């Protein structure tokens, strides 16, 4: 394991997620409060982002295989900076659009916010590329641990990001977006001046390489790779209902008597910070010994079972304290399944197409994040907020069944031999 470059990419990821986490509690509340968005429309911000990422991730992953990881990271971070700047001026830009007297189905400011999310999604190759970077600088033996540390770094970002964003939101609804812009500019500077390239020219994929294309086709028809993609997609379809609606759920169920959006954003920020802390403990302390003791495939199955029961328990209470405590097993379940599935994905193919493999995995997750906010927004508005978790629990069941098939099969041995 290359310690220097591993620390560098983890630092870059941390600052990037810190910026993204800062806007998470505020984004849906900002859309509802400033532009009169419905809960469904607010949830669709996540669908817009991941819809764009679904199409862009494999392309960006392949670009990183051809041109190296560092240029793609720079491109994606520049897109994020621009999108946050657009958020800051969404009210002014939206007013200018509305002054044109165009026949628009939604408010101009809401249209601007959707455009910013789509831009961030198109250039959102930093997650896939960071995973490929980790695969480049770690050995197969260290990869699960490194993927866990990468996920733990995400968790650290979501400890401090929502907490800082919630505090800034207490001053002004725009303040978290300004803070996120400053942080993402710092991330861009870190990548520019600190991060070395991880993929040397001799290991890069050559454009239109017949060997790389053949390897890709072989991997796509592999039963175990298909199982991993399916488990990732279905479990994320259930999980993806929560991030876009948690602020709205808290507003309606946990803090129904609180009228100030800034106060709700602060409370949700602290709850999400606890979620991030539990994720960090899971991925930095528990993941490696548990995966060694239980095995990767068994631990994926255990994580999904815990996810199922947690989703059933959360809607049984209206206490913010109890819900916050239940976020710990929720974080554990996601904290073990996601890095383990990533680690399994990196065993397919060669260094020349690892970025594309991870891009395919990220596209599966992005596809889930497209439909997750759609179904959750519909359930929230047309059934009731608590039904979000109960429907999510039902969705997890087929993912757990597929994880059982993966556990009973020969997934690890096959993956290691590809």
C-alpha positions as CSV (number, residue, x, y, z in Angstrom):
1,X,0.0,0.0,0.0
2,X,1.4,3.4,-1.0
3,X,0.8,5.3,2.3
4,X,1.6,8.8,1.0
5,X,-0.8,8.7,-2.0
6,X,-3.4,6.9,0.1
7,X,-3.4,9.7,2.7
8,X,-3.5,12.3,-0.1
9,X,-6.6,10.9,-1.8
10,X,-8.3,10.4,1.5
11,X,-7.7,14.0,2.4
12,X,-9.0,15.1,-1.0
13,X,-12.1,13.0,-0.5
14,X,-12.7,14.3,3.0
15,X,-12.7,17.9,2.0
16,X,-14.9,17.1,-1.0
17,X,-17.5,15.3,1.1
18,X,-17.3,18.0,3.7
19,X,-18.5,20.5,1.2
20,X,-21.3,18.2,-0.1
21,X,-22.4,17.4,3.5
22,X,-22.7,21.1,4.3
23,X,-25.6,21.6,1.9
24,X,-27.4,18.3,2.6
25,X,-29.7,19.5,5.5
26,X,-30.4,22.8,3.8
27,X,-31.0,21.9,0.1
28,X,-34.5,20.6,0.3
29,X,-35.6,23.2,2.9
30,X,-34.1,26.0,0.7
31,X,-36.2,24.8,-2.3
32,X,-39.4,24.6,-0.2
33,X,-38.9,27.8,1.7
34,X,-37.6,30.0,-1.1
35,X,-39.3,28.7,-4.2
36,X,-42.4,26.9,-3.0
37,X,-41.2,23.5,-4.1
38,X,-43.4,20.5,-3.1
39,X,-41.8,17.7,-1.1
40,X,-41.8,15.6,-4.2
41,X,-40.0,18.3,-6.2
42,X,-37.4,18.7,-3.4
43,X,-36.7,15.0,-3.4
44,X,-36.1,15.1,-7.2
45,X,-33.0,17.1,-6.6
46,X,-31.3,13.9,-5.8
47,X,-32.8,12.1,-8.8
48,X,-31.5,14.9,-11.1
49,X,-28.0,14.6,-9.6
50,X,-27.8,10.8,-9.9
51,X,-29.5,10.7,-13.2
52,X,-26.7,12.8,-14.7
53,X,-24.1,10.7,-12.8
54,X,-25.7,7.5,-14.2
55,X,-24.8,8.5,-17.7
56,X,-21.5,10.2,-16.9
57,X,-19.9,7.8,-14.4
58,X,-18.8,5.1,-16.9
59,X,-17.6,7.7,-19.3
60,X,-15.6,9.5,-16.7
61,X,-14.3,6.1,-15.4
62,X,-13.1,5.2,-18.8
63,X,-11.5,8.6,-19.2
64,X,-9.6,8.0,-16.0
65,X,-8.4,4.6,-17.4
66,X,-7.1,6.4,-20.5
67,X,-5.8,9.7,-19.3
68,X,-5.2,9.0,-15.6
69,X,-7.1,9.6,-12.4
70,X,-5.9,13.1,-11.6
71,X,-7.2,15.0,-14.6
72,X,-10.7,13.5,-14.1
73,X,-10.6,14.5,-10.4
74,X,-9.7,18.1,-11.3
75,X,-12.5,18.2,-13.9
76,X,-15.2,16.8,-11.6
77,X,-14.2,19.1,-8.7
78,X,-14.3,22.2,-10.9
79,X,-17.9,21.2,-11.9
80,X,-18.8,20.9,-8.2
81,X,-17.4,24.4,-7.5
82,X,-19.4,25.9,-10.3
83,X,-22.6,24.2,-9.3
84,X,-22.3,25.5,-5.7
85,X,-21.7,29.0,-7.0
86,X,-24.9,28.7,-9.0
87,X,-26.8,27.7,-5.8
88,X,-25.6,30.9,-4.1
89,X,-27.1,33.0,-6.9
90,X,-30.1,30.8,-7.6
91,X,-32.6,33.5,-6.3
92,X,-31.1,36.3,-8.5
93,X,-30.7,34.1,-11.6
94,X,-34.2,32.7,-11.1
95,X,-35.7,36.2,-10.9
96,X,-33.9,37.1,-14.1
97,X,-35.3,34.1,-15.8
98,X,-38.8,34.8,-14.6
99,X,-38.5,38.4,-15.8
100,X,-38.3,37.1,-19.4
101,X,-42.0,36.0,-19.1
102,X,-41.3,32.5,-20.3
103,X,-43.9,29.8,-20.0
104,X,-42.2,27.6,-17.4
105,X,-43.7,24.7,-15.4
106,X,-41.8,25.6,-12.3
107,X,-40.3,28.7,-10.7
108,X,-37.1,30.1,-12.3
109,X,-35.1,29.6,-9.1
110,X,-36.1,26.0,-8.9
111,X,-35.1,25.5,-12.5
112,X,-31.7,27.0,-11.7
113,X,-31.3,24.6,-8.8
114,X,-32.1,21.6,-10.9
115,X,-29.5,22.8,-13.5
116,X,-26.9,23.1,-10.8
117,X,-27.6,19.6,-9.5
118,X,-27.4,18.2,-13.1
119,X,-24.1,19.9,-13.7
120,X,-22.6,18.5,-10.4
121,X,-23.9,15.1,-11.4
122,X,-22.4,15.2,-14.9
123,X,-18.9,16.1,-13.5
124,X,-19.4,13.9,-10.4
125,X,-16.7,11.4,-11.3
126,X,-14.8,12.1,-8.2
127,X,-16.3,9.2,-6.2
128,X,-15.7,6.6,-9.0
129,X,-12.2,8.0,-9.7
130,X,-11.3,8.1,-6.0
131,X,-12.2,4.4,-5.7
132,X,-10.1,3.6,-8.8
133,X,-7.2,5.6,-7.3
134,X,-7.5,3.5,-4.1
135,X,-7.5,0.3,-6.2
136,X,-4.3,1.6,-8.0
137,X,-2.3,2.2,-4.8
138,X,-3.4,-0.8,-2.7
139,X,-2.8,-4.5,-3.0
140,X,-5.6,-7.0,-3.3
141,X,-5.0,-8.0,0.3
142,X,-5.3,-4.4,1.6
143,X,-8.1,-3.3,-0.7
144,X,-11.1,-4.1,1.6
145,X,-9.4,-2.1,4.4
146,X,-8.6,0.8,2.0
147,X,-12.2,0.8,0.7
148,X,-13.3,0.9,4.3
149,X,-11.1,3.8,5.1
150,X,-12.4,5.6,2.0
151,X,-15.9,5.0,3.2
152,X,-14.9,6.1,6.7
153,X,-13.5,9.3,5.2
154,X,-17.0,9.8,3.6
155,X,-18.4,9.3,7.1
156,X,-16.0,11.9,8.6
157,X,-17.1,14.4,5.9
158,X,-20.7,13.7,6.9
159,X,-19.9,14.2,10.6
160,X,-18.6,17.7,10.2
161,X,-20.3,18.7,6.9
162,X,-24.0,18.5,8.1
163,X,-23.0,19.9,11.5
164,X,-21.2,22.9,10.0
165,X,-23.9,23.3,7.4
166,X,-26.6,23.2,10.1
167,X,-24.7,25.9,12.2
168,X,-24.2,28.1,9.1
169,X,-27.9,27.6,8.2
170,X,-28.8,29.1,11.5
171,X,-27.3,32.4,10.4
172,X,-28.7,32.5,6.8
173,X,-30.2,29.9,4.5
174,X,-27.5,30.7,1.8
175,X,-24.6,30.5,4.2
176,X,-24.1,26.6,3.9
177,X,-23.7,27.0,0.1
178,X,-21.1,29.7,0.6
179,X,-19.2,27.5,3.0
180,X,-19.4,24.5,0.7
181,X,-18.0,26.6,-2.2
182,X,-15.0,27.6,-0.1
183,X,-14.4,24.0,1.0
184,X,-14.6,22.6,-2.6
185,X,-12.2,25.3,-3.9
186,X,-9.8,24.0,-1.2
187,X,-10.4,20.5,-2.5
188,X,-9.5,21.6,-6.0
189,X,-6.3,23.2,-4.8
190,X,-5.4,20.1,-2.8
191,X,-5.8,17.9,-5.9
192,X,-3.8,20.4,-8.0
193,X,-0.8,20.7,-5.6
194,X,-0.8,17.6,-3.4
195,X,-2.2,14.6,-5.3
196,X,0.1,12.6,-7.6
197,X,-1.1,10.5,-10.5
198,X,-1.7,6.9,-9.5
199,X,-2.0,5.2,-12.9
200,X,1.3,5.3,-14.9
201,X,1.1,5.6,-18.7
202,X,2.1,2.0,-19.3
203,X,-0.9,0.7,-17.3
204,X,-3.5,2.9,-19.0
205,X,-6.1,1.6,-21.4
206,X,-5.5,2.4,-25.0
207,X,-8.5,3.9,-26.8
208,X,-10.4,1.3,-28.8
209,X,-8.4,-1.5,-27.2
210,X,-9.8,-4.9,-28.3
211,X,-8.4,-6.6,-25.3
212,X,-10.0,-4.2,-22.9
213,X,-13.3,-4.5,-24.7
214,X,-13.2,-8.3,-24.5
215,X,-12.3,-8.3,-20.8
216,X,-15.2,-6.0,-20.2
217,X,-17.7,-8.3,-21.9
218,X,-16.3,-11.3,-20.0
219,X,-16.8,-9.5,-16.7
220,X,-20.4,-8.3,-17.5
221,X,-21.6,-11.9,-18.1
222,X,-20.0,-13.1,-14.9
223,X,-22.8,-14.3,-12.5
224,X,-21.1,-13.0,-9.4
225,X,-20.4,-9.6,-10.9
226,X,-24.1,-9.4,-11.9
227,X,-25.1,-10.4,-8.3
228,X,-22.9,-7.6,-6.8
229,X,-24.4,-5.0,-9.2
230,X,-27.9,-6.2,-8.4
231,X,-27.3,-6.1,-4.6
232,X,-25.8,-2.7,-4.8
233,X,-28.7,-1.4,-6.9
234,X,-31.5,-2.8,-4.8
235,X,-30.1,-2.0,-1.4
236,X,-29.3,1.5,-2.6
237,X,-32.8,1.8,-4.0
238,X,-34.1,1.4,-0.4
239,X,-31.4,3.6,1.1
240,X,-31.8,6.4,-1.4
241,X,-35.2,7.2,-0.1
242,X,-33.7,8.6,3.1
243,X,-31.2,11.4,2.2
244,X,-33.6,13.5,0.1
245,X,-36.4,13.2,2.5
246,X,-34.8,13.0,6.0
247,X,-35.0,16.8,6.5
248,X,-38.6,16.8,5.4
249,X,-39.4,13.7,7.5
250,X,-37.8,15.5,10.5
251,X,-39.9,18.6,9.8
252,X,-43.2,16.6,9.6
253,X,-42.6,13.9,12.2
254,X,-39.8,14.6,14.6
255,X,-40.1,18.4,14.9
256,X,-43.7,19.2,13.9
257,X,-43.9,22.2,16.3
258,X,-40.8,23.9,15.1
259,X,-41.5,26.6,12.5
260,X,-38.1,27.9,11.6
261,X,-36.4,26.1,8.7
262,X,-33.0,27.2,10.0
263,X,-33.6,25.5,13.4
264,X,-34.7,22.3,11.7
265,X,-31.7,22.4,9.4
266,X,-29.5,22.7,12.5
267,X,-31.2,19.8,14.3
268,X,-31.0,17.6,11.2
269,X,-27.4,18.5,10.7
270,X,-26.5,17.2,14.2
271,X,-28.4,14.0,13.7
272,X,-26.6,13.4,10.4
273,X,-23.3,14.2,12.1
274,X,-24.1,11.3,14.5
275,X,-24.8,9.1,11.6
276,X,-21.5,10.0,10.1
277,X,-19.7,9.3,13.3
278,X,-21.3,5.8,13.5
279,X,-20.2,5.2,9.9
280,X,-16.6,6.2,10.7
281,X,-16.5,3.8,13.7
282,X,-17.9,1.0,11.6
283,X,-15.5,1.5,8.7
284,X,-12.3,2.3,10.5
285,X,-12.6,0.1,13.5
286,X,-15.1,-2.7,12.9
287,X,-15.0,-3.5,9.1
288,X,-11.6,-5.2,8.9
289,X,-11.9,-7.5,11.9
290,X,-15.5,-8.4,11.0
291,X,-14.7,-9.1,7.4
292,X,-11.7,-11.3,8.4
293,X,-13.8,-13.2,11.0
294,X,-17.1,-13.6,9.0
295,X,-15.9,-13.3,5.4
296,X,-16.9,-10.5,3.0
297,X,-20.0,-12.2,1.5
298,X,-21.4,-13.2,4.9
299,X,-20.9,-9.7,6.3
300,X,-22.7,-8.2,3.3
301,X,-25.7,-10.5,4.2
302,X,-25.5,-9.5,7.9
303,X,-25.4,-5.9,7.0
304,X,-28.6,-6.1,4.8
305,X,-30.5,-8.0,7.6
306,X,-29.6,-5.3,10.1
307,X,-30.7,-2.7,7.5
308,X,-34.1,-4.4,7.1
309,X,-34.9,-4.4,10.9
310,X,-33.6,-0.8,11.4
311,X,-35.9,0.5,8.6
312,X,-38.8,-1.2,10.4
313,X,-38.0,0.3,13.8
314,X,-37.4,3.9,12.8
315,X,-41.1,4.8,12.0
316,X,-42.3,3.2,15.3
317,X,-41.2,6.4,17.3
318,X,-41.5,10.1,17.0
319,X,-38.7,10.8,19.5
320,X,-35.7,12.5,17.8
321,X,-33.4,11.0,20.4
322,X,-34.5,7.4,19.7
323,X,-34.4,8.0,16.0
324,X,-30.8,9.3,16.3
325,X,-29.8,6.2,18.3
326,X,-31.3,4.0,15.6
327,X,-29.1,5.8,13.1
328,X,-26.2,3.8,14.5
329,X,-27.3,0.4,13.2
330,X,-28.4,2.1,10.1
331,X,-24.9,3.5,9.6
332,X,-23.4,0.1,10.5
333,X,-25.4,-1.7,7.8
334,X,-24.5,0.7,5.1
335,X,-21.0,1.0,6.5
336,X,-20.2,-2.6,5.9
337,X,-22.1,-3.4,2.7
338,X,-21.0,-0.6,0.5
339,X,-17.2,-0.9,0.9
340,X,-17.3,-4.7,0.7
341,X,-19.2,-4.5,-2.5
342,X,-16.7,-2.0,-3.9
343,X,-13.8,-4.3,-2.9
344,X,-15.4,-7.2,-4.7
345,X,-15.9,-5.1,-7.8
346,X,-12.2,-4.2,-8.0
347,X,-11.3,-7.9,-8.3
348,X,-12.7,-8.0,-11.8
349,X,-10.7,-7.0,-14.9
350,X,-7.3,-5.5,-14.9
351,X,-5.7,-2.1,-14.0
352,X,-6.5,-1.0,-17.6
353,X,-10.3,-1.1,-17.0
354,X,-10.7,-0.9,-13.2
355,X,-12.1,2.7,-13.5
356,X,-14.7,1.4,-15.9
357,X,-15.7,-1.5,-13.6
358,X,-16.1,0.9,-10.7
359,X,-17.9,3.3,-13.1
360,X,-20.4,0.5,-13.9
361,X,-20.9,-0.1,-10.2
362,X,-21.4,3.6,-9.6
363,X,-23.9,3.7,-12.4
364,X,-25.9,1.0,-10.8
365,X,-26.0,3.0,-7.6
366,X,-26.8,6.2,-9.5
367,X,-29.7,4.4,-11.2
368,X,-31.0,3.5,-7.8
369,X,-30.6,7.1,-6.6
370,X,-32.7,8.2,-9.6
371,X,-35.7,6.1,-8.7
372,X,-35.3,6.2,-4.9
373,X,-36.2,9.9,-4.5
374,X,-39.0,9.4,-7.0
375,X,-40.7,6.6,-5.1
376,X,-39.9,8.2,-1.7
377,X,-41.3,11.6,-2.8
378,X,-44.5,9.9,-4.0
379,X,-44.9,7.8,-0.8
380,X,-44.2,10.9,1.3
381,X,-46.9,13.0,-0.4
382,X,-49.5,10.4,-1.1
383,X,-49.3,7.9,1.7
384,X,-47.5,9.2,4.8
385,X,-43.9,10.0,5.8
386,X,-43.5,6.9,8.0
387,X,-44.3,4.6,5.1
388,X,-40.9,5.6,3.6
389,X,-39.1,3.3,6.0
390,X,-41.6,0.5,5.8
391,X,-41.5,0.4,2.0
392,X,-37.7,0.7,2.1
393,X,-37.6,-2.4,4.4
394,X,-39.6,-4.4,1.8
395,X,-37.2,-3.4,-1.0
396,X,-34.3,-4.7,1.0
397,X,-35.7,-8.2,1.1
398,X,-34.7,-9.2,-2.5
399,X,-31.2,-7.6,-2.0
400,X,-30.7,-9.9,1.1
401,X,-31.8,-12.9,-0.9
402,X,-29.3,-12.1,-3.6
403,X,-26.6,-11.6,-1.0
404,X,-27.5,-15.1,0.3
405,X,-27.0,-16.5,-3.2
406,X,-23.6,-14.7,-3.4
407,X,-22.7,-16.1,0.0
408,X,-23.7,-19.6,-0.9
409,X,-21.8,-19.4,-4.2
410,X,-18.2,-19.1,-5.1
411,X,-18.1,-15.4,-5.6
412,X,-14.7,-14.6,-3.9
413,X,-12.8,-17.5,-5.5
414,X,-14.2,-16.6,-9.0
415,X,-13.6,-12.9,-8.5
416,X,-10.0,-13.5,-7.5
417,X,-9.3,-15.7,-10.5
418,X,-10.6,-13.2,-13.1
